[in-house]
Amino acid sequence: MNHDNRLDIVVVNYGTDNLLVFFGKGDGTFSQSNSYPTGPNSTPFGVLIADFNDDNYLDIATANTCEESDSTPTSAAVGDINNDTRPDLIIAHYSIDSIGVFLGNGDGTFASETVYSAGYNSRPTFVALADLNGDDRLDVAVVLNNYFSVGIFFGYYNSPFTVPAFYSSSSMLTPFALTAAYFDNNSRLDLVATAYDDGILAVYLQFENGTFQSSTIYDTGNNTGLYSVAVGDFNNDSRIDIIVGSKSQPTALVVGDLNNDTRLDIVVINYSAVAIGVFLGNGDGTFSSQTEYYTGYYYSCPWGLALTDFNNDVLLDIAVCNQCGYNLGIFIVKGDGKFSDQTTYPTGLNSLPTGIDVGDFNNDHHMDIALVNYEKCSTGSLSGSYWVFVGDFNKDGNLDFVAALSLSGGIGVCFGDGNGSFSNIALFRTGTATYPCCCLGDIGGVVTLWGDQNRIFLVPITYSTGLNASSQALAISDFNKDQHLDVAATYSKSSSVGLFFGYGNGSLSNEVTYSTAVNSQSRSIAVGDLNNDTILDIVVTNSNTNNIGVLLGLGNETFKNLTTYPTDTLADPVSIAIVDLNKDNNLDVAVTNNRANSINIFQGNGDGHFRLAFHI
């Protein structure tokens, strides 16, 4: 892009209506990006680079899906369609079932669009240009989502494109992207297409006359999220290879020593990849490559996650709630950090299991599971059970559990009898339209319910967080070292952290808030002593500004100004954990990035400062 003979990277951001340019340094690293807006509500989906005005500088074109048009352009390709040495544009119009051709004038402007139908309700998603029949004219290959097929428009000199020829694949139900390459070394271009929800590649080898054979299907093992494809000779064997981009969408993270090597490991839920991912720790703050274990084909929607030893072999196993699979999945560790295939236990048709916790409920020294189902309402009509927590709430030596009932405006408590049986659910209201998860979202408040030893929780006390705060998560700790528990909560709409300090008599102070920056949308929260001063500090994830924020406690009910550390670009950080990952006696931070499909590790220096060590 800047004529320094170093490759640069251009990225369009679908959610923030801009494009980023990263300039290469020539050593495999890149400068911080320059941002360029693509227009309000433009929602760019495709990008291409060419010299459109013949000035020997590369220009950028984007396909903006949500401009003031009903055509929904989702993909663009550039090439000289009419052999006049001027770059032309081809656009896939998803909503009007067509491709559009803009012939370039060579000065950065284009002739009026010519539209070619791709078939009624075909829904084209992606276009590519290549000379597919060897006549020295560029042809158009287009992915037709609703036809489960690829369409070919052949180009002819000074003539419109032909009516498309269709090549379908019954195995590819959600085709999305494609490219052309010489896969069988016979001088005839072939095609490969991805299916974003099916996790497969379809390869179409070409006959001599510009027609294509039936597709050969290759399963990537990734059941969703194949949004892009590229080709190249990646292992220098003179054969063309294929690489695909997938969307894992990590939503939750837990930490534990999975292989008993005294090194902490990480387990994440990859929601869109319908899998859990395991990263084994090396003990120095770095991790092995991810090993994925699938939680069910297509739409299992893994959600809740727990680690414990289920078979008494002193090794941690994994339990996961599969929302759309309507089951509980168990992965038993084999001893080397690898896990068995998933064993599932049904939770009931349309149950949507969401929350999970573990404990020994019947005192037999075997770990049991408490699980809540959002739709199967054993916790009460329209309860919407969302989270579950295990503890001995009435101090009788037996484990109980509590569920947040998001649709019923309350919590439900089942008291354990120590033999695996529980009392009928006791409902305690948090208020109308409160929608409790782990704190209250719609009324702008935090609620405490004080319990006694007679299985009774008293009338809730509500502490206001302000209108439109939209509380997301909370943590309970002693932040001011007065030996009384305090409450900290994150707010996504007001982009702040709220502190309520406990007086030790069941009441809390008025709220003290700390901004996490305008429109940062704070979500998760974690607590730890980050600078080794014996005073607790706070870390939050800011999903809209793509960073984590650190508040260092002073021990006197105040905190230092927020310090932020950037996560990956367009990361949407959602889940966070504080732990010493590299055994230097300083706490580190691990965060999952929902949209960037990654994990960031921030290594602590022991003085409250961090550095982004790497991402995985």
URKANOR-V538544 format. One record per backbone hydrogen bond with DSSP energy under -0.5 kcal/mol. NH is the residue of the N-H (numbers start at 1). CO is the residue of the C=O. Records with the same first field share a line. If there is no record, write none. Layout:
NH->CO + CO
This chain:
9->22
11->20
13->18
14->12
17->13
18->13
19->36
20->11
21->34
22->9
23->21
25->29
31->23
34->21
36->19
38->17
39->17
42->39
45->63
46->63
48->61
50->59
52->50
59->50
61->48
63->46
64->62
65->43 + 63
66->42
67->64
69->67
73->64
74->92
75->92
77->90
79->88
81->79
83->80
88->79
89->102
90->77
91->100
92->75
93->91 + 98
94->72 + 92
95->71
96->71
97->94
98->93
99->116
100->91
101->114
102->89
103->101
105->109
108->52
111->103
114->101
116->99
118->97
119->97
122->119
125->143
126->143
128->141
130->139
132->130
139->130
140->153
141->128
142->151
143->126
144->149
145->123 + 143
146->122
147->122 + 144
148->144 + 145
149->144
150->167
151->142
152->165
153->140
154->152
156->159
159->156
162->154
165->152
167->150
169->148
172->169
173->171
176->194
179->192
181->190
183->181
190->181
191->204
192->179
193->202
194->177
195->200
196->174
199->195
200->195
201->218
202->193
203->201 + 216
204->191 + 202
205->203
207->211
210->207
213->205
216->203
218->201
220->199 + 218
221->199
223->221 + 273
225->196
226->196
227->225 + 245
228->245
230->243
232->241
234->232
236->233
241->232
243->230
245->228
246->244
248->246
250->593
251->269
252->269
254->267
256->265
258->256
265->256
266->279
267->254
268->277
269->252
270->268 + 275
271->249 + 269
272->248
273->248
274->271
275->270
276->293
277->268
278->291
279->266
280->278
282->286
285->581
288->280
291->278
292->290
293->276
295->274
299->297
303->321
306->319
308->317
310->308
316->257
317->308
318->331
319->306
320->329
321->304
322->320 + 327
323->301 + 321
324->300
325->300
326->322 + 323
327->322
328->345
329->320
330->343
331->318
332->330
334->338
340->332
343->330
345->328
347->326
348->326
351->348
352->323
354->372
355->372
357->370
359->368
361->359
363->360
367->309
368->359
370->357
372->355
374->352
375->351
376->351
377->375
378->376
380->377
383->380
384->374
385->373
386->404
387->404
389->402
391->400
393->391
395->392
400->391
401->414
402->389
403->412
404->387
405->403 + 410
406->384 + 404
407->383
408->383 + 405
409->405
410->405
411->428
412->403
413->426
414->401
415->413
417->421
420->361
423->415
426->413
427->425
428->411
430->409
431->409
434->431
437->439
440->445
441->434 + 435
442->434
445->440
446->463
448->461
452->456
455->452
458->450
461->448
462->460
463->446
465->444
466->444
469->466
470->441
471->440
472->490
473->490
475->488
477->486
479->477
486->477
487->500
488->475
489->498
490->473
491->496
492->470
493->469
494->469
496->491
497->514
498->489
499->512
500->487
503->507
509->501
512->499
514->497
516->495
520->517
522->491
523->541
526->539
528->537
530->528
537->528
538->551
539->526
540->549
541->524
542->547
543->521 + 541
544->520
545->520
546->542
547->542
548->565
549->540
550->563
551->538
552->550
553->551
554->558
555->558
560->552
563->550
565->548
567->546
571->568
574->592
575->592
577->590
579->588
581->579
588->579
589->602
590->577
591->600
592->575
593->598
594->572 + 592
595->571
596->571
597->593
598->593
600->591
601->614
602->589 + 600
603->601 + 611
605->609
608->530
611->603
613->601 + 611
614->601
616->599
